Amino acid sequence: MKKWLLMSLMAVLVLALAACGGDKKETASAPAAEGDGGYTKDKPLVIKFSHVTSIDSVKGKAADAFAKLVEEKTDGKVKVEVYPSSQLYGDNDELDALVSGNVHMIAPSVTKMVKIDPRWQYVDMPYLFENEEHVRKFFDSDVAKTILESDQLAANDIKGLVFWENGFKHFSNNKHPLVNVEDFKGLKFRAQAGKVLEAQFKALKAGSATISFGETYAALQQGTVDGQENTFNNFDTQKYQEVQKYFSVSEHGRLDYAIFVNKPFWDKIPSDLLKAIEDSLDEATTLAWDLAAEENAKSYENIKNSGIEVIELTAAQKEAIKAELEPVYEEFGKAITEDLINGIRDLK
């Protein structure tokens, strides 16, 4: 009898432990809570949003607008803390910070994503986009979704949401006007990280150095590099006209952003709050696109009135630079894939 009672108690104990283990497993894989998850104005859900540009840039203004919209649409139950100008993380470490969950949202230049998926180098391919209309068609296309919603991002706990426009890139330098291909020879340019940009300057017989966005002004001021490439608005808001003498309107490449979030964090946001956040992001994205055109136009006027020499390249001069950069396509076409390159070209 005692032996039977002992065995019975052990059986009950095993079942109880199994039940507890099952409950724990079910909780770990539970989906995000319905409703607002119990968050309040006094105890809100906090989203840390880090970016590297100034608060006066297109990205800075759109990020602040997004934060205000989220607060309004959630009645303060969600608070977006925006950290501009590399206050938390710079170009070189914001992606790692996102993956580790130290921040929840970033808006990097899409070139930064090449370490995860080489196709993101599309943005640096010379003269791939013809005009702003062509760019926006891409942002709204199924072609764009193939990289924004890629398995490579998901495997790194990253979720891509939307594109934020910045603009076409242009060259500047301190030595002499850049008009013809020969003018680039021997100069050294600041570049974002990426093999495509290295190949671009190599094809122009120029050198390049990978320098973070926040350190570029000092590098130009100290002569570490002779020049750089950027949009009108970035050039203006970073006050590069103080440390550069010549600006060539080349429109040779793009500098655009995308919004990425920490996937585990994002997937746990309660459904009602997530809907409000996504609606806010849609509105902020429309604002970002409109601001990009408006702010770049204003910044171009500021650059022209700053005292530096501005050279507007002709169509023929751009074609000559484009022809010189053709080896970049030969070298990187396979990595970026013909499907993506041709898919973008077919949208024009």
N, C-alpha and C positions, 0 to 999 in steps of 0.2 A: 504493500500500500504506500509506504514511504517513498519507495522507488518510483512508483507511478505518479505520486504527487509532485516529486522533484522534476520528472520529465515533463509533466503538464505545465509546471511553472516556467520551465525553460522554453517550452514551445510558445507560451504566451509572451515571454520576454522577447523572443526572436521576432514574433509578429509585430510587437509594439515598436521595436527598433526599425523594422522594415517600413512600417507605416510612417515613422518619423523621417526616415531617409527619403521616402517617396514625397512627403510634403516639402522637404527642403529642395529637392530637385525641381519640383513643380514651381516653387517660388522663384528659383534662379532663372528659369526660362519664361517667366510670366511676361506678357506683353505690357506696353505702356498703359498706365492707368487711364480710364475713361474720365471725361469731365476735366476739371481744372486741377486735379490731384491734391486739393486742399491748400494750395498756395494762396497767400494773401498779400495785401499791400505792405504789411509789416514784415512778413516773411516770404519774400518773392523768390521765384526761380531766377537765378543769376546766370546770364550768358556772358562770358568774357570774349570780347571781340577785339583782336589785335591786328593792327596794320602798320605799315612803315611810312606812309606819306603824311604830309602836314594836314591839319584840320581845314585848311583853306583849299586843299586839292579837291578834285572831283570825288575821289574815293572818300576823303575825309568828310565832305558834306553829305554824301550819300549814306555813309555809316551813321552819322549823327541823326539824319532823318529817319533811318531805320530804327534807331533806338527810341526816338520819340513816338513813332508810329506803334511800336510794340507796347510801349507804356500805355498809350491811349486805348489800343484795341483790347488789351488784357486788364484794363482798370488797375494797372500797377502790379498785377500778379507776376509779371515777368519784367526783370530789369536787365537791359543790355548795357554792360559796362564797356565803353569804347576806349581803347588805348592806342592813340595815333603816334606817329613820328618815332616808331621803334621804342616806345616807352617800356614795353615789356620784353619784346623779342624783335630782333632784326631780321634781315633777309635770310641770313644763314641758319637761323635756328627756329623760326616761327613754325615751320612744317613739323619739326620734331616735337615742338611744344604742343601742337595740335594732336598728333598721334598719341602722345603721352597723357593727354587730357588736361594739361596745365592751362590751356585756353580751349575754348569751345568753337570758335569761328575765326577764320582768317580770310583775307582777300588779296592773295599774292598775285604778282604778275604770273601768268600761266606758265612761263618758262621755268619757274621754280619746280614744276611738277615732273620735269624730265627724269628725275632720279627714280620715279615710280613707273612712268610710262613715256618712252621716247617720242611718242606721237605728239606730245605737247609742244615739241619744238616747231610745230607748224607755224606758230606765231612769228618766229624769227626768219622764216624762209623769205628771201628778198622778193619784193614786188608780187607776192602771192595774191594780195587783195587789191582791187582796182580803185575802190572808193568806199565811202561810209555806207552806202546802200548795200554794197556787196558784203560788208562786214556784218551788218545787222541781219541780213538774210541767213548768214551762217549761224549766228547766235540762236536764231529761232528754228534751225533746221534739225532734221534727224541725223545729219552728218555730225553735228556738234554733240548730240546725245551719245554718240558712240564712244566719246572719250570722257564726257562729263559723268556718265553713268557706267563707267568701265569696271570690270571685275578687279583690275589692278588696284583701283582706289579702295574698293570694298575690302580687299584682302589686307589693306593697311589701316583698316578702321577709319576710313575717310569717306565722306559722302559729298559729292559735288551737287550744287544746287542751281546756280545761275551764272551768267556772264555779266560783268560790268565793263562797259566800254571806257577806254581812255583815249586812244587816238593813234595816228600815224607817227612814226619816229622820224627824226631829222638829225643831221650831223651838226656838231659844233666843234670848234677847236681854237687854239690860241696862237697858231703859227701864221696861217695865211688862208685866204678864201678857198673853199672846197668847191670847185666847179667841174673839173674834169677828173677822170680816173687817175691821172698822174699825180694829182694834188694830194692823194692819200698816202703816197709812198713815204715810208720812214716815220710816219706819225704813230703815236701810241694812244689808244682809246680805252676808256673805262668801258667794261662790258658786264652784263649780268652773267651768271654762271651758265654754261652751255657750250657744247662743241660746235653748234651751228654758228654762233656768233664768233667764235675763234676762227672758224673757216671763212666767214664773211670778211673779216679784216685781213686774213692771210691772202685771200683772193685779191684784195685791194692793195696788197704789198705793204700793209700797215701792221703794227703790233697791237696787242690787247692785254688788259689786265682785269681779272675778276675782282671787283670792288663792290662792297655792299652799298645800297642806295644811301644809307645814312652817312657814309664816309666819303661819298663822291665829291662833295663841295670841297672838303679839305684836300683831297687828292688833286683836284684841279688847281686849287689855290697854291699848293706846294710844288706843283709841277711834276708830281708822280706820274701823271698822264697828261697828254696834250689836249685831249678832247673827249667827247662822249656822244651818245645818241639818246634822244628822248623826245617825248611829246612836247607840244607848246606849253601845256599847263604845268607839267612837271618841271620843265626848264625854268619857267617863270616863278612858280611858287617856291622852288628851291633856291631862287636868286642866283642861278648860274651866270646870268649876265654880268655879275660882279667879277667873275673869274674866267670869262671867255670873251673872245674878241670877234669871232666870225661864226655866223649861223647860216647853214645851208638848208633850204626847204626842199628836202629830198623825197619824203614820203616812201622810204625804201622798205620799211617794215612796220609791224604793229607792236603796241604795248597795251595789252588788255588784261583785265583781271577776271578771276572767277571766285565765287564764294564757296568755300569748303568748310565743312563742319566735322566735329568728332562724331563718328557714326554711333557708337554705343551710347553716348550722351544724348544725341538727337533722337534716337529711337525710343528713348524712355520718357520723352516729354509727353505729358498728358494730352489727349486728343484735342480738346477744346482750345488749349493754349497753343498747340502746334498749328492749328488752323489759323489762328490770329497772327502767329509769327510768320507763317508762309505768306499770308495776305499782305502783311507789312513788307516783307521782302520783295514781293512783286511790285508794290508801289515804289519802294526805294530803288528798284532796278530800272523802272521807267524814268524815275528822276535822274538816276546816274547816266542813262543814255542821253537824256535831254541836256543835262549839265555838261556832259563831255563836249558836245558841239558848241554850246554857249561859252563855256569857260576856256576852251581852246582858242576860240575866236578872240576873246578878250585878251588872253595871254599873248597871242600873236601880236596884237596891237601894242601891248606892253613891251614886248621884245623889240619891235621896230622902233619904239620911242625911247629905248633904254640907252641908245648911243652906240651899240655894237653894230657891226656891218652885217646886214641880212642879204643873202643871195637867193633869189628864187630861181631854181633850176628849170630849164626849159624841158619840154617833152623829149627832145633829142638828147639832151645831157643825161636825163634819167634813163633813157634807153641804153646809152653807152655804159652806165654803171650797172644796169641790169644784165647786160651781155657779159660784163666782166665777172659777175657773180654767178653765172650759170654753173660753174663747177660745184657750187654748194648743193645744187639739186642732184648732181651726179653722185655726190658723196653721201647724202642723207636721204635720198628719195626712198630707199628700201626700208630704212628704220622708221620713217614717218608714215610710210606705206603709200602706194599709189592710190589706193582707195580713198584715203583722206585728202591727199593733195588734189586729185582729180575731182573728188566730191566737192571740194571748196571751189575749184575753178568753174565747175559746171553750174554753180549757183549765181554767177554774175549775169 
